[in-house]
C-alpha cells in the first residue's frame, strides 16, 4: 500500500465510526464529495493540516492520529513509539517550517538532537 493510501482508509474508518457521510464532511470542509472520495481512496494527498484539525473537531476525535498518518504519508516525519499529542504538534510545526529556518536555527536544532542521543 502506498503511503498516500494509508491516510485515506484511516480517514474513511474514522468518518464512518462517527456516523458521517462523505457529503457531511465535504460540506463541513467546503470541498467537493469527489475530493473527499479521492483522498479516502489514496488518489489525492492527505488533507492539509488545517483541514485535518477541522475534520477532527467535526468527527469529535483527537487530531493526532490523522496528523501522524498524514505526515508519515508525505514522508516528512518518521514517528517512533507513542508520542504525546504535544510532540506530534511540535513535529508537524517543525516539518512545515523546515524550509523557512536559517542555517543557524537548523544548527541549533541539530545540537539539541545530538545532545539527546548522548
FENHU-V310314 format. One record per backbone hydrogen bond with DSSP energy under -1.0 kcal/mol. NH is the residue of the N-H (numbers start at 0). CO is the residue of the C=O. Records with the same first field share a line. If there is no record, write none. Layout:
BEGIN
NH=CO, CO
END
This chain:
BEGIN
4=1
5=2
7=3
8=4
9=5
10=6
11=7
12=8
13=9
14=10
15=11
16=12
17=13
18=15
19=14
24=20
25=21
26=22
27=23
28=24
29=25
30=25
35=31
36=32
37=33
38=34
39=35
40=36
41=38
42=37
43=37
51=47
52=48
53=49
54=50
55=51
56=52
57=53
58=54
59=55
60=55
66=62
67=63
68=64
69=65
70=66
71=67
72=68
73=69
74=71
75=70
87=83
88=84
89=85
90=86
91=87
92=88
93=89
94=90
95=91
96=92
97=93
99=96
100=97
105=101
106=102
107=103
108=104
109=105
110=106
111=107
112=108
113=109
114=110
115=111
116=112
END
